[in-house]
Every structure is written in C-alpha cells, then in structure tokens.
C-alpha cells in the first residue's frame, strides 16, 4: 500500500540530489574561490586552502556548481545536452525518411522543388492500388512457396505512403509559420475594426454634444431677448418693484374715498 501511495504521489522521477548543493552560501563560496584562484587549465585549486577563512566549506568540489559551457556545445556540429537521461539537440532537426531507414523517393534538399516527385509518388500510389484490387480477384497461387502478388503491392503502397507522410511532416514548420502569420493578421484586422467602431462612436457622441450645445445657446438667447423686451416697458412711478402699488398710495386712495 505504501509503495502504491508513493507511486501516485511521485508520477515523475525525482531530480538528482545535486540540486540541494545550489545554496546561497555555496554559490558565494564558488564566487569567492573563482575570485581568489582563477582556473588555470586543468589545475584545480585547493578550495580548503583558498577558503581557509570561510566557514562550512564543503568536501566536494565547488567547481561542480559552475554553469555548463554553452559555447562548447555550440561548437560541435550536432550539439546536444543530457537532462535526466534524455538527450536534447540544441538545433532541432526533423530526420529525413532516409535517415530513419526508409526508402525516400523525393529529394532531401528542401531548396529543390519536390512537387514533380510527389506527383509521381501519388500517381504510382493510385496505379498500385488498382493493381492490388486486380490481384485480389485472382485465385491464390498453388505453390505455397510462391509469394502472392498482393503482398508486393501492399509493401509498395506502404513505401509510397511513408514518402507522402514524410514530405508532409517536412512542411510542418512552414505550416506553423503560415498559421502564425494568419493569426497575427486576423488580430490586426480585429483591432482595426474595433478602432474604427470606437471612432464612429466618438463622432456620433461629438455630433450629439454639438446639438446639445446649440440648443443650450438658443435657449439662452431666447431668455435674454425676453428679458430685454420686458425691461423696455416703462414702469409706473406708483408701482413698486413687484408690480403692486406701494402702501402710501393705497392709504391716500382710501382717505380720498372717506372724505368724498
């Protein structure tokens, strides 16, 4: 049960134990060692003597913490590096059908036009398929040691199909570039459409604001004109500011009525 739980908890292999050595203290010791005793050829300095004034100097060589020399890998014609037992090439290359041990019927040089060769492969595939149908209608050979014709046709169809599939796989990088260009062009078109829609909306809002501004100016002009016409009418000297006769005038009128 414990083994099953361990297997479920660790679906991938554990990394090498060397990763625990990459601590801040050890990296500082490595930098100090390289500063005090720079490497000279194949001679390895004695880190305990050079770092005698430091604490916790490990027993294993500190030079193991150095980064790998990428320039050494790139100098090789087929540079590669190993990680956890798997080999990875620096320059990824799709192996050709001939390199994989198959029969290649089209040119390996990508600069050469492959269309004539692939067209011949396609025609040969159709003819071989027709011959296969014809051979299946024939009776089987009497001699068991004689190889039937349909087996040869099937093998040749397999070879032709491998060539078509390998040629299609060689076009994967070009297909990826074309798809990326189409995606970027589509994104650019969408942004242009969105920008155009925003500009149209801004123009519409600007026209509405202009109409509102014109309406406000017309209303203010009408109100100013009305006030001017009202101020042009002469006011009676007996009227107060609110249009009513003053209190003194009313009292005089009542007194005149009483004595009459």
Secondary structure as GFF3:
##gff-version 3
##sequence-region A 1 260
A	DSSP	alpha_helix	2	9	.	.	.	ID=ss1
A	DSSP	three_ten_helix	17	21	.	.	.	ID=ss2
A	DSSP	alpha_helix	24	36	.	.	.	ID=ss3
A	DSSP	alpha_helix	47	50	.	.	.	ID=ss4
A	DSSP	three_ten_helix	62	65	.	.	.	ID=ss5
A	DSSP	alpha_helix	70	75	.	.	.	ID=ss6
A	DSSP	beta_strand	80	83	.	.	.	ID=ss7
A	DSSP	beta_strand	86	89	.	.	.	ID=ss8
A	DSSP	alpha_helix	115	137	.	.	.	ID=ss9
A	DSSP	alpha_helix	149	170	.	.	.	ID=ss10
A	DSSP	alpha_helix	172	232	.	.	.	ID=ss11
A	DSSP	alpha_helix	247	259	.	.	.	ID=ss12
###
